[in-house]
Amino acid sequence: LVHIARATLAAPRLRPPRPMSLSAADVWSRLLARARAELPEQTYRTWLEPTAAVSVDARRLVVGTPDRFSAEWNESKHAPLLASYAPVALGH
């Protein structure tokens, strides 16, 4: 569900696709709010705050990062955690 730009994360499909009523920015904002509550503040500010939602569809959220290193770091360290927040953030 979470794809960090310049790096790929395949997430399991939770339900059959349905039209997305939330924008990419809305979805990302919900995931970030949860991450901010769970992660140390410095981790959040360093790695997640400088990101931006790029696009969203029924299976994936694409997130842009300032550089390739940030994309790879976020994918390896934070994408699984963020993907685990998705069902609640999206109301599944």
C-alpha positions in Angstrom: 0.0 0.0 0.0 2.9 2.4 0.6 5.4 3.0 -2.2 8.3 5.2 -1.5 9.3 7.0 -4.8 12.4 5.5 -6.4 11.9 2.3 -4.4 9.2 -0.3 -4.7 7.2 -1.9 -2.0 4.6 -4.5 -2.9 1.9 -4.6 -0.3 -0.8 -7.3 0.0 -4.2 -6.4 -1.3 -6.5 -5.9 1.6 -9.8 -5.9 -0.3 -11.0 -5.8 -3.9 -10.2 -2.4 -5.4 -12.8 0.3 -4.9 -12.8 3.9 -6.0 -10.6 6.0 -3.8 -12.5 8.8 -2.1 -9.4 10.3 -0.4 -6.7 12.1 -2.2 -3.1 11.0 -1.9 -2.4 13.9 0.4 -5.3 12.9 2.7 -4.1 9.3 2.9 -0.5 10.3 3.5 -1.6 12.8 6.2 -3.5 10.0 8.0 -0.6 7.7 7.9 1.8 10.4 9.0 -0.4 11.3 12.0 -0.3 7.7 13.2 3.5 7.4 12.5 4.1 10.6 14.5 2.3 9.2 17.5 4.3 5.9 17.3 7.8 6.9 16.3 10.4 9.0 18.1 9.9 12.7 17.2 13.4 13.0 15.7 12.9 9.9 13.5 9.6 11.3 12.2 11.1 14.8 11.6 14.2 13.4 9.8 12.7 10.7 7.6 9.0 11.2 7.2 8.3 14.9 7.5 10.2 15.9 4.4 8.1 13.5 2.2 5.0 14.2 0.1 2.3 12.1 -1.4 2.5 11.8 -5.1 -0.4 9.5 -6.1 -2.8 6.9 -4.7 -4.9 4.2 -6.2 -6.8 1.2 -4.7 -3.6 -0.7 -4.1 -0.8 1.7 -3.6 0.3 5.1 -2.3 3.3 6.6 -3.9 5.4 8.9 -1.7 8.1 11.3 -2.9 11.3 11.8 -0.9 14.1 14.4 -1.2 16.6 11.9 -2.5 17.3 8.2 -3.3 18.9 7.5 0.1 15.8 8.8 1.9 13.6 6.7 -0.3 15.6 3.5 0.3 15.8 4.3 4.1 12.1 4.9 4.4 11.2 1.8 2.4 13.5 -0.5 4.5 12.7 1.1 7.9 9.2 2.6 7.7 7.2 1.3 4.8 6.1 -2.0 6.5 5.1 0.0 9.6 3.2 2.5 7.5 1.5 -0.2 5.5 0.3 -1.8 8.8 -1.4 1.5 9.6 -3.3 1.6 6.3 -6.4 -0.5 7.2 -7.2 1.7 10.2 -6.3 5.0 8.4 -8.4 4.0 5.4 -11.3 2.7 7.4 -11.0 -1.0 6.4 
